[in-house]
Amino acid sequence: MNYSSLPTIDQVNLEKYWSVVRQLEPEYYMIRVALEETGVNPMVLPKIIRSIFLLATGTGNGKIQIFMEKKTVKTVKGEETDYVEEIAIIDKSR
């Protein structure tokens, strides 16, 4: 019998773990699948998530920029926006 073709205990446990995660926390599972498919470093995600949170709890408006250099994430920058929608110059002749 060729034992090398049999899954290891770690492989079986990992498959069962992800099966449970897929059922109980499908959002986390989808994030994990995306990370596995793309190879994106999961260590940058907390910075992006934190920026989203800060914008949402601040003005609720803005953008998040991710700056990369030579395939390395250098900064994640959240930038809030205040909507003013006012005329810039008031006509004083009135």
N, C-alpha and C positions, 0 to 999 in steps of 0.2 A: 504494500500500500504506500502511495506517495503522500507523505504527510506535509510536504512543502506546499501543496495546493489547498490545504485546509486553512480556513481563516484562524487567526490567532484569537485568544481570549480578548485582547485589547481591541481588535477590529470588531468583534461581535458586540462587545460592550459599547463601543463608540457608535455603531449602527443603531443599537437599541436606544442609546441616549438621544441621538438626533431624531429618532422616531418619536420619542416622548416630547422633545422640544417642538417638533413640527406640529404635534397635536395640541399642546398646551400653550405655546407661544409662537404662533405662525409668523408674527412680525419679525421676531429674532431669527427664526429659521430662514426667512427670506433674505435678511441681511447677510447671514452666514453663507447662503448659497451664492449671493452676489459677490461676496468677498472671495469665495473659492473659485468662481468662474472668471473673475477679473484679475485676481492676484493683488488687488489694492491692499496696501498696508493698513490693517485695522487700527493702528495707533494714531492715524490722523482723524479718524471719525469722532472721537470725543471732542476735539477742538472745533470741528464743524458743528456738532450738536450743541456745544456750549454757545457758539456764536448765534445759532438759530434761537436758542433760549433767551439770550441777552437782547436780541432784537425784538423778540415777541413780548418780552416783559418790559421793554423800554417804550419807545414810541410805537412799536408794532409795524414800522415801515423801515425799509432799508435794503441793503444788499450784502452778500457775503462774497468776498473775493478770495480765491486760492492762488497764491503765487508759487510757481514752480521754476526751478532752474536745474537743468541737466537731469531731468526726471526725478528731482528731489523736491518735496513740498517744503518751501522755505517759510511761508507765513499763511495764516488764515486770518483774514481781516473782515470783521463785521463793521459795517458803516450805517449808522442810523440816519434816517431822513425825516425831517420835520416838514410837513406840507403846510405851506403858508397861504398860497393862492390869494395874494394881495397885490394890488397895483404897486409897481416899484417906485414910481414918481407921482407924487400928488400934485395936481394942477392947482397952483396957488392963485391963479387969476380968477377963480370963481368966487 
